Amino acid sequence: MADLLRVGQPVEPLYDVLELLLGPSGALADAEIEGLVGRLQGVPGRLAAVVVEWFKGRPEGRAGRLVERARALERDDEAVAVGGPLGYLRRLAVVTEGLLDVLLEGAPPVVVA
């Protein structure tokens, strides 16, 4: 699956990070937040590129909104400042989870040459 998504890491560990952030967990220490940002930063952008490719450059509806949010997270230098590092991390997680859902639920068939 990771080769098909071309995100540079297996999908399963991403879900572990998402569960930690979006599930019913306790507070995270600052060092944990930094490490998790490092693991997720850039992932939404790579997933968005795959969504755009799969939908022939025209993702609509939820997929289109998630692509725009992923792009905004990458280009907005102020993204970290809004809500602090934990808020930024949660936004990364929500967009990553949404894009993974789009790819896993509605992905067109992929032919690997």
Sequence and secondary structure as in RCSB ss.txt:
>XXXX:A:sequence
MADLLRVGQPVEPLYDVLELLLGPSGALADAEIEGLVGRLQGVPGRLAAVVVEWFKGRPEGRAGRLVERARALER
DDEAVAVGGPLGYLRRLAVVTEGLLDVLLEGAPPVVVA
>XXXX:A:secstr
 HHHHTSSS HHHHHHHHHHHHSS     HHHHHHHHHHHTTHHHHHHHHHHHHTTT   HHHHHHHHHHHHHHH
 TTTTTTTHHHHHHHHHHHHHHHHHHHHHHH       
